[in-house]
């Protein structure tokens, strides 16, 4: 094998190690997202796992469940989107913008 090929393999291994470390760090990171002016708050990890959902008592109206459902759905969707963006942004820093299928 040529020196260039050995260097490329070493660089790929280093990138793989950095990405594995970063993935573990991202899984532990939490974001807090709110909806409805802070009436709904969601904590989510970089692994897109919901850690908690807090609903302000003022937005719980038994005669208007649809509004509460919409607020929760909006907050969950925003939390997942922001978590995915956080992971994608952090990974692109490690990969130098190179998109690697199946990673994120």
N, C-alpha and C positions, 0 to 999 in steps of 0.2 A: 504494500500500500504506500502511496506517496505521502510526503509530509503534509501537503495541502489537505488530503483526505483525512489524515489523522487529526489535523487541526480542526477541520469541520466537525468531525465526530466528537472531539473534546468540547467544542463550543455547544453542540447540540445537547450533550450530556449536562453541561453546566446550566443551559437554559431549562432543561427538564427539571433539574434539581431546584432551581429558583422558582419555577412555576409550581412545583409541588409544595414548597414552603409557602408561597403566596396563596395558594388555594386553601391551605389550612388556616392562614391568617384571615382570609376573606370569610371563611365559614364562621369564624368567631365574631366578626364585625357585625354591629347592629346599626340599623337605621331606624329613626322614628319618623313616621309619616302621619300627617293629619289631614282630615277632610271636614268639610262643613264648618270652617272657621275654628277648628280645634275641637269640635264636638266628638269626633271619632279619632282615636290615635292608635296606630299600629306599629309594633316593633317587629322588624324582620331582619334575618341574618343574610349574609352574602351567599348562603346556600338556599335562599328563597324559602326559609322556614319561618312561619309566623311564630313569634315568641309570646306576644300578648296583643290583645285588642281591648281598648278602653272606650267605653261609650258614656258620654256625659248624660246624666239623668234627664236633663232638660230636653234632650232630643228623643226621648222615649215617650211616644204618644200612642197609646193603644188604638186610637181611632185613625192613625196615619202610619201604619207599619211600612207602607211602600216607600216613604221618604227615608226612614231608617235603613231599609234594605239598600236603597240607592246610595246613601252615604257610606255604608259599610263596603259595598261593592266598589265604589270609586276609590276609597282608601286602600283596599286590598290590591286593586289593579295598579294604583300608583306606587304602592310599596314594592310590589314585585318588579315593576318597570325600573324603579330607581335602584333596587338591589342588583338587577341584571346589568344596568348601566355602570354601576360601581365596579362589578366584577370585570366587565368587558374593558373598562378604562384601565383598571389595574393590570390586567393581563396583557393589554396591548403595550404597556410600558415595558414589560419583561420581554415580549416577543418582538419588540420594535415595530409594531403595527402589522406583523405577519399574522394572518388569520389561520389558525390551526383547527380544522374541523374536529368536532367532538369535545373540545376543551371547555368552551363556554358559549 
